[in-house]
Amino acid sequence: MKLQLPTIIIVCLSIILILTIHFLGGKDTPTVLESNEESIDFRSIRMDAENAYTAQKYGHAIQLYEEALELRPENAEICNDLGAVHYDLGLKNAGPDWPSWKDTSVDGSVKDALVELNVAIQNVESGYFRIITSSSEIAKALEETAKQKGAAVFPYYGNTDTTLNMLIGPTKDHLLDAYTYYLRSIELKSTYAAPYRNLGSFYMKIGIRDKAINYLQEAHKREPSDEELAEYLHQIKGGY
């Protein structure tokens, strides 16, 4: 029996639709079931990461958050949480004292200043210390030498003195990782307050008060109901 023209057209369109769905739904396109399974995996990994973090099992928490980030690379909250783990691990590696070495003022010769720098580095395997000088020549020499020795240097320029805030060892590595993840979190979700607040804490910790205040203010703009942050901002700006 012959098929009528409308029937032929319907059959052809159905075949085309089936083929289109087949090719568009190839191996690279997850099915609904696959997406649901991935979502369940993500939630499970994230919960395990949070539990590891709470238990201060920082290494394991980092591993789990990294797995979660592989599943959801666009997730700003995971980036921030991963940064927070690195931050706390960096502080743990520094030990109980912050700064990790006594503050040192150097205003003699560049040679004497470099001796003080070497003493500090030799005594601080992982942590934070400050060297203060009123000489721009000494400040430049200290910064260059410290970087050559593997330190991260954050200068703070006062009215008369320069304070060289230095991070070294695993503390440096983890705090810089935290900094990177906080920035990435902001790039992914600029309305999210937590990474701004965490960057404020980071800069306060290394003695860069102006940047700390700026980030904390940005955090408060995004969460104006945060009374604790408002009070903290009031206190640190009052002493600024």
Beta strands, then each sheet from edge to edge (+ up, - down):
strand 1: 104-105
strand 2: 127-133
strand 3: 152-157
strand 4: 162-168
sheet 1: 1+ 2+ 4- 3+
end
